[in-house]
Amino acid sequence: MYYSRERILLCNVCKREYTSFHFEARPGLKVYVCKDCLDSARSNFIWICLNCGNSYQRAKELIMGRIYDYGIKEASFLYENRIIQGIEVCIHCNPELILGYADKRRECAL
């Protein structure tokens, strides 16, 4: 996480507060996160769509309760660390791709 004196922009997660804290999701693409959203990442997973800018938050307990892989479920760093992850597309900007992926995963599971 970096602090910049030059730029203060709107938080990409909540879109309510202005902040200078940011990280670089990929070269040249900075994601700004305010202190409240950063604190909320302790108990929530946060995903930010790098295509349209929408953000999604889900409780860590809820997500970890749905995971069946024992190795991932027991990884303590998922509970202890703040995780804000960039995703390439989301259900709002490309629903066909997401639904197609979900259908393929369902077919593989059967």
N, C-alpha and C positions, 0 to 999 in steps of 0.2 A: 504494500500500500504506500502510495506516495502523497506528499503534500506539495501543492504548487501555490506560490505567491502570485503567479501571473494570471491564473484563470480560476474563476469561481463560477461553477455551472450548476444547473438543476440536477438533483439526485436522480439517477437513472432507475432506481428501485421505486421510491415512493412518489417521486415527481412533485414534492411539496416544499422541500428545503433546498437551499443553495449550499454548496460545499466545495472545498478544494481538494478533498481526499479522493484519490482515484487510483485505478490500476489499469494496466494495458492488457486488454483481452486478446488482442492480436496486434501485430505491428501497425501502429498508427491509429488504432481504435481504443480510445480511453473511455473507461466506464467510471462515472462519479458516484460515490456512495456516501451518504450523510452518516453522522454518528449514530442516530437512532436506528437506521437500517443495519448498520454494522453490528450494533448491540443485539438486534433482533436475529441476526445470523447465528447467534449462539444456540438458540432453540429451534430455529427454522432452517430448512434448505431454501436457498434463493436461486432462481434461474432467471437469467436475462436473455431475451432473444436478441441476438446480434444483428438480425435482419430488420425487424420492425421496432424494437425497443421495449416491447411489453415485458413486464416482470411477473414472476409467479413465486409465491411463498407457500410452503407446506411445512407443517410441524414435523420435526425429525422423528418423533415417536410414531406418528402415523405412517410415514414412509418406511421406517425400519420395521414396523409391524407387518408390512406387506411383502417384505423381501424374504425369500426362502433359502437363499444361498448362505450357509452357515458362516463361511469365511468373511463375507461382507458384513453380515449381521453382527459378528463379534469384533469388528474393527473399531476399536475405541476412539480412533482419531475422528471418525464421523460424528461422534457425540461431542467431543471436546473442542474441535476446531470450528471456526466460522467458515462456512463454505458458500461462496457465491460463484455460481458457474454460468458461463456463457454457453448458449445453445445456438445452433445455426438457424433453425426455423422453429416456429411454434404453430399451434393450432389456429391462431388468428391470421397469420400471414400466408400460410400454405396448408390449408386443411386437407387437401387431397393427398399430399405427401405423408402427412402424419397418419391419416386413416389407412392409406395403403400399407404403410409400415406395420401398423397394428394388425391388419388383416393377415399379412405375411407371417408375423410372429405367432398369431393364433393358429394358422395352418401348420406351422412347424411343431407347435406344441401338441397337436392332435396326432 
